[in-house]
Amino acid sequence: MEKNTSSGIGLSGILFIVFLVLKLTGNINWSWWWVTSPIWIPVLVAISVVIILIFVFLTMLSFGYTIEDIKKKFNL
């Protein structure tokens, strides 16, 4: 079986490089927070999703669902 692996830079990396070049050449006058945002925004979104899933899981447990019930409900 063949493995398909991506070794590309990705959209976030391209946006970061574009913003960095624009900032260093003086074409934009943005804060460094916004220049580096293509790097940290996806990380924050991923962390937020994990926190929400944990919250949902703990809420379901507090309402009396068992782990087996949760597995059946979400086909895990």
PDB file of N, CA, C, O and CB in Angstrom:
ATOM      1  N   MET A   1       0.842  -1.171   0.000  1.00  0.00           N
ATOM      2  CA  MET A   1       0.000   0.000   0.000  1.00  0.00           C
ATOM      3  C   MET A   1       0.899   1.250   0.000  1.00  0.00           C
ATOM      4  O   MET A   1       1.868   1.331   0.754  1.00  0.00           O
ATOM      5  CB  MET A   1      -0.964  -0.011   1.226  1.00  0.00           C
ATOM      6  N   GLU A   2       0.562   2.201  -0.845  1.00  0.00           N
ATOM      7  CA  GLU A   2       1.337   3.432  -0.951  1.00  0.00           C
ATOM      8  C   GLU A   2       0.912   4.427   0.112  1.00  0.00           C
ATOM      9  O   GLU A   2      -0.266   4.548   0.451  1.00  0.00           O
ATOM     10  CB  GLU A   2       1.184   4.047  -2.341  1.00  0.00           C
ATOM     11  N   LYS A   3       1.899   5.131   0.624  1.00  0.00           N
ATOM     12  CA  LYS A   3       1.608   6.201   1.558  1.00  0.00           C
ATOM     13  C   LYS A   3       1.570   7.515   0.797  1.00  0.00           C
ATOM     14  O   LYS A   3       2.478   7.824   0.025  1.00  0.00           O
ATOM     15  CB  LYS A   3       2.654   6.249   2.700  1.00  0.00           C
ATOM     16  N   ASN A   4       0.525   8.276   1.017  1.00  0.00           N
ATOM     17  CA  ASN A   4       0.449   9.623   0.456  1.00  0.00           C
ATOM     18  C   ASN A   4       0.810  10.611   1.543  1.00  0.00           C
ATOM     19  O   ASN A   4       0.054  10.806   2.495  1.00  0.00           O
ATOM     20  CB  ASN A   4      -0.965   9.923  -0.123  1.00  0.00           C
ATOM     21  N   THR A   5       1.959  11.231   1.401  1.00  0.00           N
ATOM     22  CA  THR A   5       2.378  12.213   2.388  1.00  0.00           C
ATOM     23  C   THR A   5       2.554  13.548   1.703  1.00  0.00           C
ATOM     24  O   THR A   5       2.997  13.631   0.558  1.00  0.00           O
ATOM     25  CB  THR A   5       3.680  11.780   3.094  1.00  0.00           C
ATOM     26  N   SER A   6       2.205  14.572   2.417  1.00  0.00           N
ATOM     27  CA  SER A   6       2.347  15.928   1.893  1.00  0.00           C
ATOM     28  C   SER A   6       3.586  16.555   2.511  1.00  0.00           C
ATOM     29  O   SER A   6       3.758  16.549   3.730  1.00  0.00           O
ATOM     30  CB  SER A   6       1.077  16.790   2.189  1.00  0.00           C
ATOM     31  N   SER A   7       4.429  17.083   1.675  1.00  0.00           N
ATOM     32  CA  SER A   7       5.615  17.757   2.185  1.00  0.00           C
ATOM     33  C   SER A   7       5.583  19.229   1.808  1.00  0.00           C
ATOM     34  O   SER A   7       6.606  19.913   1.846  1.00  0.00           O
ATOM     35  CB  SER A   7       6.892  17.094   1.649  1.00  0.00           C
ATOM     36  N   GLY A   8       4.396  19.711   1.444  1.00  0.00           N
ATOM     37  CA  GLY A   8       4.252  21.104   1.045  1.00  0.00           C
ATOM     38  C   GLY A   8       4.196  22.033   2.237  1.00  0.00           C
ATOM     39  O   GLY A   8       4.108  21.592   3.383  1.00  0.00           O
ATOM     40  N   ILE A   9       4.248  23.306   1.961  1.00  0.00           N
ATOM     41  CA  ILE A   9       4.274  24.314   3.011  1.00  0.00           C
ATOM     42  C   ILE A   9       2.875  24.616   3.537  1.00  0.00           C
ATOM     43  O   ILE A   9       2.731  24.973   4.706  1.00  0.00           O
ATOM     44  CB  ILE A   9       4.920  25.587   2.496  1.00  0.00           C
ATOM     45  N   GLY A  10       1.854  24.484   2.719  1.00  0.00           N
ATOM     46  CA  GLY A  10       0.485  24.710   3.162  1.00  0.00           C
ATOM     47  C   GLY A  10       0.062  26.156   3.049  1.00  0.00           C
ATOM     48  O   GLY A  10       0.883  27.059   2.887  1.00  0.00           O
ATOM     49  N   LEU A  11      -1.252  26.356   3.140  1.00  0.00           N
ATOM     50  CA  LEU A  11      -1.810  27.698   2.991  1.00  0.00           C
ATOM     51  C   LEU A  11      -1.343  28.636   4.102  1.00  0.00           C
ATOM     52  O   LEU A  11      -1.009  29.791   3.837  1.00  0.00           O
ATOM     53  CB  LEU A  11      -3.330  27.633   2.977  1.00  0.00           C
ATOM     54  N   SER A  12      -1.318  28.154   5.327  1.00  0.00           N
ATOM     55  CA  SER A  12      -0.883  29.002   6.444  1.00  0.00           C
ATOM     56  C   SER A  12       0.557  29.453   6.266  1.00  0.00           C
ATOM     57  O   SER A  12       0.892  30.609   6.528  1.00  0.00           O
ATOM     58  CB  SER A  12      -1.033  28.256   7.772  1.00  0.00           C
ATOM     59  N   GLY A  13       1.403  28.539   5.822  1.00  0.00           N
ATOM     60  CA  GLY A  13       2.804  28.890   5.608  1.00  0.00           C
ATOM     61  C   GLY A  13       2.987  29.904   4.498  1.00  0.00           C
ATOM     62  O   GLY A  13       3.800  30.822   4.611  1.00  0.00           O
ATOM     63  N   ILE A  14       2.224  29.738   3.419  1.00  0.00           N
ATOM     64  CA  ILE A  14       2.309  30.691   2.311  1.00  0.00           C
ATOM     65  C   ILE A  14       1.834  32.073   2.752  1.00  0.00           C
ATOM     66  O   ILE A  14       2.474  33.081   2.453  1.00  0.00           O
ATOM     67  CB  ILE A  14       1.478  30.200   1.111  1.00  0.00           C
ATOM     68  N   LEU A  15       0.703  32.115   3.468  1.00  0.00           N
ATOM     69  CA  LEU A  15       0.204  33.399   3.958  1.00  0.00           C
ATOM     70  C   LEU A  15       1.204  34.067   4.889  1.00  0.00           C
ATOM     71  O   LEU A  15       1.416  35.277   4.814  1.00  0.00           O
ATOM     72  CB  LEU A  15      -1.125  33.212   4.676  1.00  0.00           C
ATOM     73  N   PHE A  16       1.824  33.274   5.773  1.00  0.00           N
ATOM     74  CA  PHE A  16       2.813  33.846   6.687  1.00  0.00           C
ATOM     75  C   PHE A  16       3.980  34.438   5.909  1.00  0.00           C
ATOM     76  O   PHE A  16       4.427  35.543   6.218  1.00  0.00           O
ATOM     77  CB  PHE A  16       3.319  32.781   7.675  1.00  0.00           C
ATOM     78  N   ILE A  17       4.480  33.725   4.907  1.00  0.00           N
ATOM     79  CA  ILE A  17       5.612  34.229   4.121  1.00  0.00           C
ATOM     80  C   ILE A  17       5.227  35.507   3.373  1.00  0.00           C
ATOM     81  O   ILE A  17       6.004  36.461   3.323  1.00  0.00           O
ATOM     82  CB  ILE A  17       6.097  33.156   3.123  1.00  0.00           C
ATOM     83  N   VAL A  18       4.017  35.519   2.789  1.00  0.00           N
ATOM     84  CA  VAL A  18       3.549  36.720   2.083  1.00  0.00           C
ATOM     85  C   VAL A  18       3.459  37.898   3.043  1.00  0.00           C
ATOM     86  O   VAL A  18       3.956  38.984   2.744  1.00  0.00           O
ATOM     87  CB  VAL A  18       2.175  36.467   1.422  1.00  0.00           C
ATOM     88  N   PHE A  19       2.824  37.687   4.202  1.00  0.00           N
ATOM     89  CA  PHE A  19       2.697  38.769   5.185  1.00  0.00           C
ATOM     90  C   PHE A  19       4.065  39.228   5.680  1.00  0.00           C
ATOM     91  O   PHE A  19       4.288  40.425   5.867  1.00  0.00           O
ATOM     92  CB  PHE A  19       1.836  38.316   6.372  1.00  0.00           C
ATOM     93  N   LEU A  20       4.980  38.286   5.893  1.00  0.00           N
ATOM     94  CA  LEU A  20       6.321  38.628   6.367  1.00  0.00           C
ATOM     95  C   LEU A  20       7.063  39.478   5.346  1.00  0.00           C
ATOM     96  O   LEU A  20       7.676  40.485   5.701  1.00  0.00           O
ATOM     97  CB  LEU A  20       7.121  37.360   6.670  1.00  0.00           C
ATOM     98  N   VAL A  21       7.009  39.078   4.084  1.00  0.00           N
ATOM     99  CA  VAL A  21       7.687  39.848   3.029  1.00  0.00           C
ATOM    100  C   VAL A  21       7.073  41.242   2.918  1.00  0.00           C
ATOM    101  O   VAL A  21       7.791  42.235   2.792  1.00  0.00           O
ATOM    102  CB  VAL A  21       7.597  39.109   1.665  1.00  0.00           C
ATOM    103  N   LEU A  22       5.740  41.311   2.964  1.00  0.00           N
ATOM    104  CA  LEU A  22       5.085  42.617   2.891  1.00  0.00           C
ATOM    105  C   LEU A  22       5.469  43.507   4.071  1.00  0.00           C
ATOM    106  O   LEU A  22       5.672  44.709   3.902  1.00  0.00           O
ATOM    107  CB  LEU A  22       3.571  42.444   2.843  1.00  0.00           C
ATOM    108  N   LYS A  23       5.567  42.927   5.250  1.00  0.00           N
ATOM    109  CA  LYS A  23       5.943  43.696   6.448  1.00  0.00           C
ATOM    110  C   LYS A  23       7.390  44.172   6.351  1.00  0.00           C
ATOM    111  O   LYS A  23       7.681  45.334   6.633  1.00  0.00           O
ATOM    112  CB  LYS A  23       5.749  42.845   7.724  1.00  0.00           C
ATOM    113  N   LEU A  24       8.299  43.276   5.954  1.00  0.00           N
ATOM    114  CA  LEU A  24       9.711  43.636   5.899  1.00  0.00           C
ATOM    115  C   LEU A  24      10.029  44.626   4.778  1.00  0.00           C
ATOM    116  O   LEU A  24      10.990  45.389   4.876  1.00  0.00           O
ATOM    117  CB  LEU A  24      10.545  42.393   5.726  1.00  0.00           C
ATOM    118  N   THR A  25       9.226  44.616   3.719  1.00  0.00           N
ATOM    119  CA  THR A  25       9.437  45.578   2.635  1.00  0.00           C
ATOM    120  C   THR A  25       8.699  46.889   2.868  1.00  0.00           C
ATOM    121  O   THR A  25       8.827  47.819   2.071  1.00  0.00           O
ATOM    122  CB  THR A  25       8.998  44.979   1.317  1.00  0.00           C
ATOM    123  N   GLY A  26       7.930  46.977   3.945  1.00  0.00           N
ATOM    124  CA  GLY A  26       7.248  48.217   4.290  1.00  0.00           C
ATOM    125  C   GLY A  26       5.949  48.445   3.550  1.00  0.00           C
ATOM    126  O   GLY A  26       5.412  49.552   3.594  1.00  0.00           O
ATOM    127  N   ASN A  27       5.419  47.431   2.866  1.00  0.00           N
ATOM    128  CA  ASN A  27       4.170  47.587   2.138  1.00  0.00           C
ATOM    129  C   ASN A  27       2.946  47.535   3.038  1.00  0.00           C
ATOM    130  O   ASN A  27       1.890  48.047   2.669  1.00  0.00           O
ATOM    131  CB  ASN A  27       4.063  46.530   1.088  1.00  0.00           C
ATOM    132  N   ILE A  28       3.067  46.931   4.202  1.00  0.00           N
ATOM    133  CA  ILE A  28       1.981  46.935   5.181  1.00  0.00           C
ATOM    134  C   ILE A  28       2.551  47.418   6.506  1.00  0.00           C
ATOM    135  O   ILE A  28       3.736  47.245   6.791  1.00  0.00           O
ATOM    136  CB  ILE A  28       1.329  45.513   5.327  1.00  0.00           C
ATOM    137  N   ASN A  29       1.710  48.011   7.288  1.00  0.00           N
ATOM    138  CA  ASN A  29       2.138  48.559   8.575  1.00  0.00           C
ATOM    139  C   ASN A  29       1.405  47.852   9.705  1.00  0.00           C
ATOM    140  O   ASN A  29       0.977  48.482  10.673  1.00  0.00           O
ATOM    141  CB  ASN A  29       1.886  50.083   8.637  1.00  0.00           C
ATOM    142  N   TRP A  30       1.264  46.524   9.571  1.00  0.00           N
ATOM    143  CA  TRP A  30       0.531  45.745  10.545  1.00  0.00           C
ATOM    144  C   TRP A  30       1.393  45.448  11.760  1.00  0.00           C
ATOM    145  O   TRP A  30       2.620  45.523  11.709  1.00  0.00           O
ATOM    146  CB  TRP A  30       0.032  44.455   9.923  1.00  0.00           C
ATOM    147  N   SER A  31       0.720  45.109  12.853  1.00  0.00           N
ATOM    148  CA  SER A  31       1.402  44.606  14.040  1.00  0.00           C
ATOM    149  C   SER A  31       1.972  43.218  13.727  1.00  0.00           C
ATOM    150  O   SER A  31       1.463  42.499  12.868  1.00  0.00           O
ATOM    151  CB  SER A  31       0.430  44.551  15.268  1.00  0.00           C
ATOM    152  N   TRP A  32       3.038  42.865  14.446  1.00  0.00           N
ATOM    153  CA  TRP A  32       3.623  41.535  14.247  1.00  0.00           C
ATOM    154  C   TRP A  32       2.648  40.430  14.628  1.00  0.00           C
ATOM    155  O   TRP A  32       2.763  39.307  14.138  1.00  0.00           O
ATOM    156  CB  TRP A  32       4.906  41.393  15.060  1.00  0.00           C
ATOM    157  N   TRP A  33       1.674  40.743  15.512  1.00  0.00           N
ATOM    158  CA  TRP A  33       0.655  39.748  15.861  1.00  0.00           C
ATOM    159  C   TRP A  33      -0.122  39.327  14.622  1.00  0.00           C
ATOM    160  O   TRP A  33      -0.404  38.144  14.435  1.00  0.00           O
ATOM    161  CB  TRP A  33      -0.307  40.304  16.929  1.00  0.00           C
ATOM    162  N   TRP A  34      -0.468  40.295  13.771  1.00  0.00           N
ATOM    163  CA  TRP A  34      -1.229  39.978  12.562  1.00  0.00           C
ATOM    164  C   TRP A  34      -0.359  39.345  11.495  1.00  0.00           C
ATOM    165  O   TRP A  34      -0.831  38.517  10.715  1.00  0.00           O
ATOM    166  CB  TRP A  34      -1.882  41.225  12.011  1.00  0.00           C
ATOM    167  N   VAL A  35       0.899  39.725  11.454  1.00  0.00           N
ATOM    168  CA  VAL A  35       1.807  39.105  10.476  1.00  0.00           C
ATOM    169  C   VAL A  35       1.977  37.618  10.783  1.00  0.00           C
ATOM    170  O   VAL A  35       2.027  36.795   9.868  1.00  0.00           O
ATOM    171  CB  VAL A  35       3.190  39.817  10.480  1.00  0.00           C
ATOM    172  N   THR A  36       2.067  37.274  12.062  1.00  0.00           N
ATOM    173  CA  THR A  36       2.257  35.870  12.452  1.00  0.00           C
ATOM    174  C   THR A  36       0.934  35.131  12.661  1.00  0.00           C
ATOM    175  O   THR A  36       0.944  33.957  13.034  1.00  0.00           O
ATOM    176  CB  THR A  36       3.085  35.795  13.725  1.00  0.00           C
ATOM    177  N   SER A  37      -0.180  35.779  12.434  1.00  0.00           N
ATOM    178  CA  SER A  37      -1.480  35.146  12.677  1.00  0.00           C
ATOM    179  C   SER A  37      -1.732  33.878  11.867  1.00  0.00           C
ATOM    180  O   SER A  37      -2.413  32.989  12.378  1.00  0.00           O
ATOM    181  CB  SER A  37      -2.561  36.122  12.384  1.00  0.00           C
ATOM    182  N   PRO A  38      -1.227  33.729  10.632  1.00  0.00           N
ATOM    183  CA  PRO A  38      -1.449  32.456   9.948  1.00  0.00           C
ATOM    184  C   PRO A  38      -0.819  31.263  10.667  1.00  0.00           C
ATOM    185  O   PRO A  38      -1.172  30.117  10.389  1.00  0.00           O
ATOM    186  CB  PRO A  38      -0.906  32.537   8.549  1.00  0.00           C
ATOM    187  N   ILE A  39       0.098  31.520  11.576  1.00  0.00           N
ATOM    188  CA  ILE A  39       0.718  30.432  12.339  1.00  0.00           C
ATOM    189  C   ILE A  39      -0.090  30.120  13.590  1.00  0.00           C
ATOM    190  O   ILE A  39      -0.360  28.954  13.877  1.00  0.00           O
ATOM    191  CB  ILE A  39       2.162  30.794  12.721  1.00  0.00           C
ATOM    192  N   TRP A  40      -0.479  31.154  14.339  1.00  0.00           N
ATOM    193  CA  TRP A  40      -1.099  30.878  15.638  1.00  0.00           C
ATOM    194  C   TRP A  40      -2.615  30.752  15.604  1.00  0.00           C
ATOM    195  O   TRP A  40      -3.177  30.132  16.508  1.00  0.00           O
ATOM    196  CB  TRP A  40      -0.732  31.949  16.593  1.00  0.00           C
ATOM    197  N   ILE A  41      -3.299  31.296  14.630  1.00  0.00           N
ATOM    198  CA  ILE A  41      -4.764  31.169  14.591  1.00  0.00           C
ATOM    199  C   ILE A  41      -5.206  29.716  14.399  1.00  0.00           C
ATOM    200  O   ILE A  41      -6.100  29.273  15.120  1.00  0.00           O
ATOM    201  CB  ILE A  41      -5.338  32.037  13.466  1.00  0.00           C
ATOM    202  N   PRO A  42      -4.624  28.943  13.456  1.00  0.00           N
ATOM    203  CA  PRO A  42      -5.041  27.529  13.347  1.00  0.00           C
ATOM    204  C   PRO A  42      -4.771  26.725  14.618  1.00  0.00           C
ATOM    205  O   PRO A  42      -5.528  25.813  14.951  1.00  0.00           O
ATOM    206  CB  PRO A  42      -4.325  26.869  12.180  1.00  0.00           C
ATOM    207  N   VAL A  43      -3.701  27.060  15.322  1.00  0.00           N
ATOM    208  CA  VAL A  43      -3.407  26.368  16.580  1.00  0.00           C
ATOM    209  C   VAL A  43      -4.482  26.685  17.615  1.00  0.00           C
ATOM    210  O   VAL A  43      -4.940  25.791  18.327  1.00  0.00           O
ATOM    211  CB  VAL A  43      -2.008  26.770  17.114  1.00  0.00           C
ATOM    212  N   LEU A  44      -4.888  27.949  17.703  1.00  0.00           N
ATOM    213  CA  LEU A  44      -5.941  28.331  18.648  1.00  0.00           C
ATOM    214  C   LEU A  44      -7.269  27.668  18.303  1.00  0.00           C
ATOM    215  O   LEU A  44      -8.006  27.257  19.200  1.00  0.00           O
ATOM    216  CB  LEU A  44      -6.109  29.848  18.668  1.00  0.00           C
ATOM    217  N   VAL A  45      -7.581  27.560  17.020  1.00  0.00           N
ATOM    218  CA  VAL A  45      -8.821  26.900  16.607  1.00  0.00           C
ATOM    219  C   VAL A  45      -8.798  25.429  17.010  1.00  0.00           C
ATOM    220  O   VAL A  45      -9.788  24.909  17.524  1.00  0.00           O
ATOM    221  CB  VAL A  45      -9.030  27.035  15.081  1.00  0.00           C
ATOM    222  N   ALA A  46      -7.671  24.757  16.778  1.00  0.00           N
ATOM    223  CA  ALA A  46      -7.556  23.338  17.140  1.00  0.00           C
ATOM    224  C   ALA A  46      -7.691  23.151  18.647  1.00  0.00           C
ATOM    225  O   ALA A  46      -8.390  22.243  19.098  1.00  0.00           O
ATOM    226  CB  ALA A  46      -6.210  22.764  16.655  1.00  0.00           C
ATOM    227  N   ILE A  47      -7.034  23.994  19.419  1.00  0.00           N
ATOM    228  CA  ILE A  47      -7.127  23.903  20.877  1.00  0.00           C
ATOM    229  C   ILE A  47      -8.565  24.163  21.328  1.00  0.00           C
ATOM    230  O   ILE A  47      -9.058  23.488  22.231  1.00  0.00           O
ATOM    231  CB  ILE A  47      -6.158  24.908  21.551  1.00  0.00           C
ATOM    232  N   SER A  48      -9.239  25.129  20.711  1.00  0.00           N
ATOM    233  CA  SER A  48     -10.629  25.430  21.060  1.00  0.00           C
ATOM    234  C   SER A  48     -11.546  24.247  20.777  1.00  0.00           C
ATOM    235  O   SER A  48     -12.430  23.944  21.578  1.00  0.00           O
ATOM    236  CB  SER A  48     -11.114  26.656  20.293  1.00  0.00           C
ATOM    237  N   VAL A  49     -11.344  23.579  19.647  1.00  0.00           N
ATOM    238  CA  VAL A  49     -12.165  22.414  19.313  1.00  0.00           C
ATOM    239  C   VAL A  49     -11.966  21.310  20.343  1.00  0.00           C
ATOM    240  O   VAL A  49     -12.932  20.681  20.775  1.00  0.00           O
ATOM    241  CB  VAL A  49     -11.824  21.894  17.903  1.00  0.00           C
ATOM    242  N   VAL A  50     -10.727  21.075  20.735  1.00  0.00           N
ATOM    243  CA  VAL A  50     -10.443  20.038  21.737  1.00  0.00           C
ATOM    244  C   VAL A  50     -11.110  20.395  23.066  1.00  0.00           C
ATOM    245  O   VAL A  50     -11.698  19.527  23.711  1.00  0.00           O
ATOM    246  CB  VAL A  50      -8.911  19.866  21.932  1.00  0.00           C
ATOM    247  N   ILE A  51     -11.027  21.647  23.477  1.00  0.00           N
ATOM    248  CA  ILE A  51     -11.645  22.069  24.739  1.00  0.00           C
ATOM    249  C   ILE A  51     -13.165  21.902  24.674  1.00  0.00           C
ATOM    250  O   ILE A  51     -13.778  21.452  25.642  1.00  0.00           O
ATOM    251  CB  ILE A  51     -11.281  23.541  25.057  1.00  0.00           C
ATOM    252  N   ILE A  52     -13.774  22.259  23.547  1.00  0.00           N
ATOM    253  CA  ILE A  52     -15.228  22.103  23.395  1.00  0.00           C
ATOM    254  C   ILE A  52     -15.619  20.631  23.453  1.00  0.00           C
ATOM    255  O   ILE A  52     -16.605  20.282  24.102  1.00  0.00           O
ATOM    256  CB  ILE A  52     -15.707  22.727  22.066  1.00  0.00           C
ATOM    257  N   LEU A  53     -14.856  19.757  22.779  1.00  0.00           N
ATOM    258  CA  LEU A  53     -15.158  18.325  22.814  1.00  0.00           C
ATOM    259  C   LEU A  53     -15.038  17.759  24.228  1.00  0.00           C
ATOM    260  O   LEU A  53     -15.857  16.935  24.638  1.00  0.00           O
ATOM    261  CB  LEU A  53     -14.228  17.566  21.870  1.00  0.00           C
ATOM    262  N   ILE A  54     -14.036  18.189  24.965  1.00  0.00           N
ATOM    263  CA  ILE A  54     -13.888  17.739  26.353  1.00  0.00           C
ATOM    264  C   ILE A  54     -15.073  18.216  27.188  1.00  0.00           C
ATOM    265  O   ILE A  54     -15.609  17.466  28.003  1.00  0.00           O
ATOM    266  CB  ILE A  54     -12.559  18.254  26.959  1.00  0.00           C
ATOM    267  N   PHE A  55     -15.477  19.471  26.979  1.00  0.00           N
ATOM    268  CA  PHE A  55     -16.616  20.017  27.710  1.00  0.00           C
ATOM    269  C   PHE A  55     -17.891  19.225  27.404  1.00  0.00           C
ATOM    270  O   PHE A  55     -18.652  18.902  28.317  1.00  0.00           O
ATOM    271  CB  PHE A  55     -16.814  21.503  27.360  1.00  0.00           C
ATOM    272  N   VAL A  56     -18.127  18.914  26.132  1.00  0.00           N
ATOM    273  CA  VAL A  56     -19.317  18.143  25.748  1.00  0.00           C
ATOM    274  C   VAL A  56     -19.269  16.758  26.388  1.00  0.00           C
ATOM    275  O   VAL A  56     -20.271  16.287  26.925  1.00  0.00           O
ATOM    276  CB  VAL A  56     -19.420  18.020  24.202  1.00  0.00           C
ATOM    277  N   PHE A  57     -18.110  16.108  26.333  1.00  0.00           N
ATOM    278  CA  PHE A  57     -17.940  14.782  26.924  1.00  0.00           C
ATOM    279  C   PHE A  57     -18.219  14.808  28.427  1.00  0.00           C
ATOM    280  O   PHE A  57     -18.948  13.960  28.940  1.00  0.00           O
ATOM    281  CB  PHE A  57     -16.523  14.260  26.660  1.00  0.00           C
ATOM    282  N   LEU A  58     -17.640  15.778  29.128  1.00  0.00           N
ATOM    283  CA  LEU A  58     -17.851  15.870  30.573  1.00  0.00           C
ATOM    284  C   LEU A  58     -19.297  16.219  30.910  1.00  0.00           C
ATOM    285  O   LEU A  58     -19.832  15.741  31.911  1.00  0.00           O
ATOM    286  CB  LEU A  58     -16.912  16.909  31.178  1.00  0.00           C
ATOM    287  N   THR A  59     -19.932  17.045  30.086  1.00  0.00           N
ATOM    288  CA  THR A  59     -21.341  17.379  30.300  1.00  0.00           C
ATOM    289  C   THR A  59     -22.221  16.145  30.126  1.00  0.00           C
ATOM    290  O   THR A  59     -23.141  15.914  30.910  1.00  0.00           O
ATOM    291  CB  THR A  59     -21.786  18.490  29.331  1.00  0.00           C
ATOM    292  N   MET A  60     -21.933  15.362  29.101  1.00  0.00           N
ATOM    293  CA  MET A  60     -22.710  14.134  28.889  1.00  0.00           C
ATOM    294  C   MET A  60     -22.527  13.171  30.064  1.00  0.00           C
ATOM    295  O   MET A  60     -23.486  12.535  30.500  1.00  0.00           O
ATOM    296  CB  MET A  60     -22.292  13.447  27.567  1.00  0.00           C
ATOM    297  N   LEU A  61     -21.308  13.063  30.572  1.00  0.00           N
ATOM    298  CA  LEU A  61     -21.073  12.194  31.724  1.00  0.00           C
ATOM    299  C   LEU A  61     -21.833  12.696  32.949  1.00  0.00           C
ATOM    300  O   LEU A  61     -22.357  11.900  33.727  1.00  0.00           O
ATOM    301  CB  LEU A  61     -19.573  12.107  32.033  1.00  0.00           C
ATOM    302  N   SER A  62     -21.890  14.012  33.117  1.00  0.00           N
ATOM    303  CA  SER A  62     -22.584  14.559  34.292  1.00  0.00           C
ATOM    304  C   SER A  62     -24.099  14.367  34.208  1.00  0.00           C
ATOM    305  O   SER A  62     -24.773  14.380  35.238  1.00  0.00           O
ATOM    306  CB  SER A  62     -22.264  16.044  34.446  1.00  0.00           C
ATOM    307  N   PHE A  63     -24.650  14.188  32.996  1.00  0.00           N
ATOM    308  CA  PHE A  63     -26.071  13.936  32.840  1.00  0.00           C
ATOM    309  C   PHE A  63     -26.412  12.458  32.864  1.00  0.00           C
ATOM    310  O   PHE A  63     -27.541  12.079  32.554  1.00  0.00           O
ATOM    311  CB  PHE A  63     -26.555  14.542  31.564  1.00  0.00           C
ATOM    312  N   GLY A  64     -25.455  11.619  33.228  1.00  0.00           N
ATOM    313  CA  GLY A  64     -25.744  10.215  33.436  1.00  0.00           C
ATOM    314  C   GLY A  64     -25.410   9.291  32.286  1.00  0.00           C
ATOM    315  O   GLY A  64     -25.640   8.085  32.382  1.00  0.00           O
ATOM    316  N   TYR A  65     -24.875   9.820  31.207  1.00  0.00           N
ATOM    317  CA  TYR A  65     -24.453   8.943  30.112  1.00  0.00           C
ATOM    318  C   TYR A  65     -23.222   8.162  30.543  1.00  0.00           C
ATOM    319  O   TYR A  65     -22.361   8.681  31.253  1.00  0.00           O
ATOM    320  CB  TYR A  65     -24.159   9.759  28.821  1.00  0.00           C
ATOM    321  N   THR A  66     -23.147   6.918  30.112  1.00  0.00           N
ATOM    322  CA  THR A  66     -21.936   6.138  30.360  1.00  0.00           C
ATOM    323  C   THR A  66     -21.025   6.274  29.142  1.00  0.00           C
ATOM    324  O   THR A  66     -21.443   6.757  28.089  1.00  0.00           O
ATOM    325  CB  THR A  66     -22.275   4.630  30.650  1.00  0.00           C
ATOM    326  N   ILE A  67     -19.797   5.847  29.299  1.00  0.00           N
ATOM    327  CA  ILE A  67     -18.854   5.898  28.187  1.00  0.00           C
ATOM    328  C   ILE A  67     -19.354   5.028  27.042  1.00  0.00           C
ATOM    329  O   ILE A  67     -19.169   5.371  25.874  1.00  0.00           O
ATOM    330  CB  ILE A  67     -17.451   5.445  28.637  1.00  0.00           C
ATOM    331  N   GLU A  68     -19.984   3.906  27.369  1.00  0.00           N
ATOM    332  CA  GLU A  68     -20.536   3.030  26.329  1.00  0.00           C
ATOM    333  C   GLU A  68     -21.673   3.726  25.572  1.00  0.00           C
ATOM    334  O   GLU A  68     -21.779   3.589  24.353  1.00  0.00           O
ATOM    335  CB  GLU A  68     -21.044   1.710  26.952  1.00  0.00           C
ATOM    336  N   ASP A  69     -22.526   4.474  26.292  1.00  0.00           N
ATOM    337  CA  ASP A  69     -23.600   5.234  25.641  1.00  0.00           C
ATOM    338  C   ASP A  69     -23.025   6.268  24.672  1.00  0.00           C
ATOM    339  O   ASP A  69     -23.532   6.451  23.566  1.00  0.00           O
ATOM    340  CB  ASP A  69     -24.484   5.931  26.696  1.00  0.00           C
ATOM    341  N   ILE A  70     -21.974   6.931  25.104  1.00  0.00           N
ATOM    342  CA  ILE A  70     -21.348   7.963  24.265  1.00  0.00           C
ATOM    343  C   ILE A  70     -20.731   7.321  23.027  1.00  0.00           C
ATOM    344  O   ILE A  70     -20.835   7.863  21.927  1.00  0.00           O
ATOM    345  CB  ILE A  70     -20.269   8.746  25.062  1.00  0.00           C
ATOM    346  N   LYS A  71     -20.084   6.163  23.205  1.00  0.00           N
ATOM    347  CA  LYS A  71     -19.495   5.469  22.064  1.00  0.00           C
ATOM    348  C   LYS A  71     -20.555   5.074  21.053  1.00  0.00           C
ATOM    349  O   LYS A  71     -20.349   5.215  19.848  1.00  0.00           O
ATOM    350  CB  LYS A  71     -18.734   4.236  22.527  1.00  0.00           C
ATOM    351  N   LYS A  72     -21.695   4.578  21.537  1.00  0.00           N
ATOM    352  CA  LYS A  72     -22.777   4.194  20.641  1.00  0.00           C
ATOM    353  C   LYS A  72     -23.359   5.413  19.934  1.00  0.00           C
ATOM    354  O   LYS A  72     -23.648   5.363  18.738  1.00  0.00           O
ATOM    355  CB  LYS A  72     -23.871   3.459  21.412  1.00  0.00           C
ATOM    356  N   LYS A  73     -23.531   6.506  20.672  1.00  0.00           N
ATOM    357  CA  LYS A  73     -24.136   7.704  20.105  1.00  0.00           C
ATOM    358  C   LYS A  73     -23.287   8.299  18.983  1.00  0.00           C
ATOM    359  O   LYS A  73     -23.827   8.803  17.998  1.00  0.00           O
ATOM    360  CB  LYS A  73     -24.350   8.740  21.192  1.00  0.00           C
ATOM    361  N   PHE A  74     -21.973   8.242  19.126  1.00  0.00           N
ATOM    362  CA  PHE A  74     -21.075   8.828  18.135  1.00  0.00           C
ATOM    363  C   PHE A  74     -20.375   7.787  17.257  1.00  0.00           C
ATOM    364  O   PHE A  74     -19.429   8.109  16.539  1.00  0.00           O
ATOM    365  CB  PHE A  74     -20.043   9.668  18.832  1.00  0.00           C
ATOM    366  N   ASN A  75     -20.846   6.546  17.319  1.00  0.00           N
ATOM    367  CA  ASN A  75     -20.282   5.444  16.506  1.00  0.00           C
ATOM    368  C   ASN A  75     -18.772   5.324  16.655  1.00  0.00           C
ATOM    369  O   ASN A  75     -18.051   5.229  15.662  1.00  0.00           O
ATOM    370  CB  ASN A  75     -20.625   5.649  15.034  1.00  0.00           C
ATOM    371  N   LEU A  76     -18.305   5.327  17.873  1.00  0.00           N
ATOM    372  CA  LEU A  76     -16.865   5.185  18.125  1.00  0.00           C
ATOM    373  C   LEU A  76     -16.481   3.751  18.376  1.00  0.00           C
ATOM    374  O   LEU A  76     -15.308   3.457  18.605  1.00  0.00           O
ATOM    375  CB  LEU A  76     -16.445   6.033  19.304  1.00  0.00           C
TER     376      LEU A  76
END
